[in-house]
């Protein structure tokens, strides 16, 4: 699959899942993503938030940025899909 096609597909699927997810599922996914980020920060250091913010505001994406977004979308989709498959239970799973 072409990188641009893959990029578009991940964005479309992520948008669809985010619209379908309940508030509780989104909260659970955010908590899990926060744990992932904390894990990476502890092992590799702080994430350059100013650089990431500039990436999101760029008019065009570099190949490196595009690959970062694709990797991020894969992770988000997998995590959100897992949370949604568990349903809306009141108990916290982590």
N, C-alpha and C positions, 0 to 999 in steps of 0.2 A: 504494500500500500504506500502511495506517495505520502511524504511527510505532511504536506498541506491537507490532504484528505484525512489523514489520521488525526491531525490537529482539529479540524472541523468536526469530525465524528465525536471525539472526546468532549468537545465543548457542547455539542448538541445533546449527547447522552447525559452529561453532567447537569445541564439545564433541566432536562426532563426529570431526572431523579430528584433534583432539588425541589422542583415544583410538587412532586408526588409525596415527598417525605413529610411526616408530621413534625410538629415543633419538637416533640420529645426525641424523635429520631435525629433531627438536626443537632439538638443539644448533645446527644450521646456521641454523634460523629465528631462534633467540635471538641469534646472532651478527649476523645481518642486521638484526634489530630494534635491537640495540645501536648498529650503525652509523647507522641512521636517527635514533635518539635523539641520538647525538653530533653528527650533521649539524645537527639542529634546535637543539641547545644552543649550538653554535658560532655560528649565525646569529642566534638570537633570545634567548639567555640561558638561565639555569637553569630547570628545570622545578620548580614548587612541589610537591615530594613530599608535604609535610604536607597540602596541600590535596587532592591526588589520593588520599591514604590516607583522608582524611575522606570523600571521595566514595564510596569503596568500602565504607565502613562505614555509610553513610546507610540509613535504612529505606525512604525513597522517593527517587526520582530527579527532579531538576528537568529541565525540557526541555533546558536547556543540557548537563547531565550525560548525559542520554539520547543526545543528538546526538554528544557526545564519544565515548561507548561505541560507538555505531553506526559512526562514522568509524574508530575503533580496530579494531573487529571486521572491517570491510571490509579494512583494511590487513593485519591478521593473517591473514585467510583467503586473500587474494591471495598473500601471501608464503609462507605454509605450503603452499598449493596448488602454487606454483611449485617449492618445495623438494621436495615429495613427488613431483611429476611427473618430477623428475630421477632419482629412485630413491636407493638406498643405495650411493653410491660412496664410496670411502675418501678421495678427494682433496678438498681444500677448494676451493670455487668462488669465493671472494672475495679 
